[in-house]
Amino acid sequence: MAGLDLAEITEVKYLINSPYTAYCRSIEIDTFIKGKKMSLGLIGRKIGMTRIFSENGESLPVTVLDVSHNYISQIKKPETDGYFAVQVSFGKRRASRVSKSEAGHFAKAGLEAGSRLREFRVVSEELDNYQSGNAIEISIFEIGQKIDVTGTTIGKGYAGTIKRHHFSSNRASHGNSKAHRKPGSIGMAQDPGRVFPGKRMSGRLGGVRRTTQNLEILRIDVERSLLLVKGAIPGSKGNEVLIRPSIKHAQLAIEEKNGKKVNA
């Protein structure tokens, strides 16, 4: 703990005693102590996909994200909440759709009701730059930066094994009768006499929370608050997504700074 101030020790103590899984706990503690790279992100809305051309004429597929209307609704500190975080409000919501408790929460920050609230863990030094009620500018990101985008994938409904798990279909002819897309056997004999848990079968496909990591920001439209991100992200048009600085890219930078060997 050498070189840490009291606030950082309090923060780490909370993380160690938090009910998170060991994996998440280890990542957050490592990020806070070694790298101090946990940073503020943005909530955005997926507009759709298009393409842009590089200076060399190369066609690049990009996803357009609208990150306007991001405001700080609350600053969280260990003295009152047990940890450091910035709560961000995104979008707008009709007053008739807001409960009294939510209306009071937004009124305390001097904001209109937002459609979504999200928290971003930050280190104690970053809290001095933020104030409740302020807008978060798109300038916190820069061109060429690597980001992680979290969203809900497109729901496909009930799907079979070929679509859901990429199974191969059976023969189209030569004696095959009504078994072209069937999954085949799912069990064994009287011993064990059951289907093992985790067996890949038909079922609900899509509609789950997923994160695409290490996406590159190719362009930033400051006037319209748009991010043009290389490649695809989870979700359909109009879905809300969470945009954060890449955790893997930050960890590689920490290892390179400390002189550790980085696996390519």
TACOR-V136448 format. One record per residue. N is the residue number from 1. PHI is phi in whole degrees, -180 to 180 (none if undefined). PSI is psi in radians with two decimals (999 if undefined). OMEGA is omega in whole degrees, -180 to 180 (* if undefined). Layout:
n/phi/psi/omega
N/PHI/PSI/OMEGA
N/PHI/PSI/OMEGA
This chain:
n/phi/psi/omega
1/none/0.18/-178
2/-65/2.39/178
3/87/0.05/179
4/-102/2.47/176
5/-85/3.07/-175
6/-63/-0.64/-179
7/-64/-0.70/180
8/-68/-0.67/178
9/-64/-0.72/177
10/-62/-0.70/-179
11/-64/-0.81/-180
12/-65/-0.68/179
13/-61/-0.70/179
14/-65/-0.75/-178
15/-63/-0.70/-179
16/-66/-0.65/-178
17/-91/0.06/-178
18/-77/2.76/-178
19/-82/0.33/179
20/-72/2.87/176
21/-68/2.81/-178
22/-62/-0.60/-179
23/-66/-0.91/179
24/-62/-0.66/-178
25/-64/-0.75/-178
26/-66/-0.67/180
27/-65/-0.79/-176
28/-68/-0.72/179
29/-65/-0.74/179
30/-63/-0.70/-179
31/-68/-0.71/-178
32/-69/-0.81/-172
33/-80/-0.91/-171
34/-81/-0.85/-172
35/-100/-0.55/-174
36/52/0.77/-174
37/-107/0.02/179
38/-67/2.09/-171
39/-128/2.93/178
40/-71/2.53/177
41/-123/-2.87/-179
42/-135/2.71/170
43/-102/2.35/-178
44/-134/3.05/177
45/-125/2.29/-179
46/-75/2.08/180
47/-86/-0.71/-179
48/154/-2.94/180
49/-119/2.62/176
50/-151/-2.84/176
51/-140/2.66/174
52/-129/2.90/-179
53/-116/2.38/177
54/-78/3.09/179
55/-64/-0.45/179
56/-86/0.01/-179
57/87/0.14/-179
58/-78/2.34/179
59/-83/2.19/-177
60/-121/2.15/177
61/-75/2.34/-178
62/-134/2.63/172
63/-105/2.30/-179
64/-96/2.18/-179
65/-120/2.26/176
66/-93/2.06/-177
67/-117/0.50/178
68/-78/2.89/177
69/61/0.78/171
70/-102/2.06/-178
71/-130/2.63/177
72/-84/2.04/-178
73/-98/-0.34/180
74/-163/2.51/173
75/-109/2.18/-177
76/-108/2.36/-178
77/-132/2.77/-178
78/-60/-0.53/-177
79/-64/-0.58/-176
80/-111/-0.56/-174
81/-119/-0.23/178
82/93/-0.06/-180
83/-162/2.91/178
84/-94/2.24/177
85/-163/2.78/174
86/-120/2.14/178
87/-91/2.23/-174
88/-114/2.35/175
89/-104/2.40/-178
90/-129/2.47/174
91/78/-2.89/-180
92/-136/2.66/179
93/-141/2.51/179
94/-64/2.54/-178
95/-62/-0.54/-179
96/-70/-0.27/-178
97/-100/0.13/-176
98/-111/2.30/177
99/-73/2.90/-178
100/-65/-0.67/179
101/-66/-0.73/178
102/-67/-0.71/179
103/-61/-0.69/177
104/-67/-0.65/179
105/-63/-0.79/180
106/-70/-0.64/-180
107/-65/-0.59/178
108/-62/-0.59/178
109/-89/-0.08/-179
110/73/0.61/-177
111/-121/2.76/168
112/-77/2.72/-179
113/-63/2.31/178
114/-99/2.82/-180
115/-83/-0.30/-176
116/-149/2.48/175
117/-122/2.33/177
118/-141/2.65/178
119/-109/2.51/175
120/-124/2.11/176
121/-71/2.30/178
122/-133/2.88/176
123/-85/2.83/-173
124/-61/-0.58/-178
125/-65/-0.50/-176
126/-77/-0.38/-177
127/-64/-0.44/-180
128/-66/-0.37/-178
129/-88/-0.13/-174
130/-120/2.62/179
131/-142/2.45/-178
132/-60/2.31/-180
133/99/-0.24/-179
134/-80/2.66/175
135/-83/2.58/177
136/-100/2.07/-176
137/-82/2.73/179
138/-69/-0.22/-177
139/-69/-0.11/176
140/-69/-0.30/174
141/-108/2.80/-180
142/-138/2.78/-180
143/-64/2.36/-179
144/91/-0.15/-179
145/-73/2.55/176
146/-92/2.37/-178
147/-134/2.83/172
148/-112/2.29/-178
149/-119/2.18/-179
150/-112/2.31/179
151/-156/3.11/178
152/-99/2.16/-176
153/-66/2.82/180
154/-68/2.25/179
155/-76/2.29/-179
156/-105/-0.07/-178
157/79/-2.79/-180
158/-77/2.16/-175
159/-128/2.67/178
160/-83/-3.14/-175
161/-70/-0.52/-179
162/-69/-0.76/180
163/-79/-0.65/-174
164/-80/-0.70/-175
165/-120/0.11/178
166/62/0.65/174
167/-68/2.74/173
168/-83/2.53/177
169/-80/2.87/178
170/-81/-3.13/-177
171/-65/2.53/-178
172/-79/-0.42/-178
173/-148/-2.67/177
174/57/0.96/174
175/94/-0.16/180
176/-77/2.23/-178
177/-131/1.96/176
178/59/0.53/179
179/-137/0.59/-175
180/-71/-0.68/-176
181/-121/0.35/179
182/-77/2.60/-176
183/-72/-0.37/-177
184/92/-2.84/-177
185/-67/2.46/179
186/-116/-0.07/-179
187/-137/-2.83/-180
188/-126/-2.20/-177
189/-107/-2.78/179
190/-61/-0.49/173
191/-113/2.01/12
192/-85/-0.17/176
193/72/0.44/180
194/-156/2.95/175
195/-99/2.20/-177
196/-67/2.53/177
197/-61/2.51/180
198/89/0.04/179
199/-60/2.28/-179
200/-76/1.97/-178
201/-136/-3.11/178
202/-71/2.73/-179
203/168/-2.93/-177
204/-69/2.33/-177
205/-123/2.31/177
206/84/-3.04/179
207/70/0.55/-180
208/-123/2.79/-179
209/-79/2.20/-179
210/-138/2.65/178
211/-122/2.24/173
212/-101/2.15/-172
213/-102/2.77/173
214/58/0.75/173
215/-86/2.53/-176
216/-101/2.35/174
217/-82/2.06/-178
218/-94/-0.62/180
219/-146/2.69/177
220/-133/2.15/176
221/-102/1.73/-175
222/-68/-0.69/-176
223/-64/-0.71/-178
224/-101/0.05/179
225/56/0.95/-180
226/-119/2.41/172
227/-110/2.30/175
228/-108/1.90/-173
229/-108/2.33/-179
230/-70/2.25/177
231/93/-3.01/-176
232/-100/2.72/177
233/-128/2.81/-179
234/-66/2.55/172
235/106/2.89/179
236/-96/3.09/179
237/-63/2.38/180
238/91/-0.19/179
239/-73/2.59/177
240/-87/2.45/-178
241/-131/2.79/179
242/-108/2.20/-176
243/-116/2.11/-178
244/-135/2.70/173
245/-60/2.51/-176
246/-62/2.19/-180
247/-75/-0.60/180
248/-71/-0.72/180
249/-64/-0.65/178
250/-67/-0.67/180
251/-67/-0.67/177
252/-63/-0.69/179
253/-65/-0.65/178
254/-66/-0.76/-179
255/-66/-0.70/178
256/-65/-0.66/180
257/-66/-0.63/-180
258/-84/0.01/177
259/79/0.29/179
260/-82/2.75/179
261/-76/2.20/-179
262/-103/2.19/178
263/-75/2.24/-179
264/-72/999/*
